């Protein structure tokens, strides 16, 4: 059974992602190296976040649970006469957005 601290931490992670994205959140088991989460060539300290550009995602480390939480971009609709564009920036600014130009 999770401790109250674990429940509180999980709630804080969910709240943090709710402020930045309506996209999905994945929980992925990772190895711990030198007390840090090892994820895709990065070492993250407990509770630290990494905003990535490619792939466009936010990664938060939880060394106690031995996982990272990964927030992805929300799916976007493509309105008529518009195109979907991305920007060469870090998450969440790299998430696809419809661009409809000027009327």
Steps between C-alpha positions, in 0.01 A plus 500: 500500500645841405596735779328839533820662368486282186137594441578869552795483260294325233231765535761776466632342178150485354432862596831610345410333171147642505648848498709435193309263278174326426699215348561155638727413791695175502679338790813314391729287717864609476832389645647712779867593456686691770167588661354643178248384240673382183276583205597518133858606568407749775550474877229681694496572873194414709209737424694673223342566162639494149319684221602341171465610141540174314296315596278779624441392861544589865672243721484502881715264707383307808800310635299358791255326264775437241292659224475806281173667414484609138258768386421512130328756281125502461353382172393795287222534248583628156233758412411550135748716307760468776821307545660347806834655592759442768766735632867419556472550875481291814183354648225625513582758229593226250149350514311506168258789451263585215609794287228657292685803368332832450137523384 
